[in-house]
Amino acid sequence: MLLKDKKAVIFGLANNRSIAYGISKALKGAGAELAFSWAGEAIRKRVEPLAEELGGAFTFPCDVTSDEQIAAAVDLTRKNWGDIDILVHAVAFANREDLQGRFMDTSRAGYALALDISAFSLIALCKAFEPLMNDNGAVVTMTYYGADKWVHNYNVMGVAKAALQANVRYLAYDLGARGVRINAISAGPIKTLASSGVSGFGDILHHIDKHSPLKRNVTIDDVGGTALYLCSDLARGVTGEVLFVDSGYNISGTQLALDE
Ligand code: 1JT
């Protein structure tokens, strides 16, 4: 039991296809207790049954753009648990129109919104939950290759994820003083609520299936396994990192595979 009696707060569960669901199952399977945030009543209706299924201790409202809601989430967690060991951040948002067309057409408001929800929220949650975080705790967040390279249509999210990955390095230094570690998982494309409706997403999945070293797409359980490792004592020397869970796709210099 890698995480026996560890307490994990999960941000970003929406349904049973969510990356947060894959991570939750893995942490639960290793003995962790779970609590879940939800943003808005529509998501609450989906999260509560899943929390039940996963033996979740409690759920709470949290729109990460609201300092008040984050503070209330901390208060509720303190009342229920007193302290925590793990924080999972699997939250991102951009307006649909900003995930297509020219990146140059991103509006000031769309840019601010994507960066606020997808990148600043990690800083805000780390700061707010730091007083509850036990020594040697762990934080995990989610990123994507579009942070590192130009990826068609990923646009403002690429910039938001680049900021998020830099946040991880700077937060790693601050949190490291108490042995708290923070890492990002760069997952290959996965069909979730966030990615459904992204035009051309099926083509991206097909491309990875054809051209990645493992010749398949990754699953939320693949991500869950790496999240479990990162949250456990097995990764005690690892912080500030971005780990790829992408069937090896990122190692390729070209997608021209010879003789296949
Ligand atoms: C968001 C969305 C963040 C989709 C995301 C995301 N991070 C990865 N994806 C999947 C994806 C999306 C595109 C893509 C490749 C992967 C949706 C809205 C909220 C934030 O383009 C190649 C566009």
Boltz pocket constraint, residues with backbone or C-beta under 6 A from the ligand:
constraints:
  - pocket:
      binder: B
      contacts: [[A, 92], [A, 93], [A, 94], [A, 99], [A, 144], [A, 151], [A, 152], [A, 153], [A, 154], [A, 157], [A, 189], [A, 190], [A, 194], [A, 195], [A, 198], [A, 204]]
      max_distance: 6.0
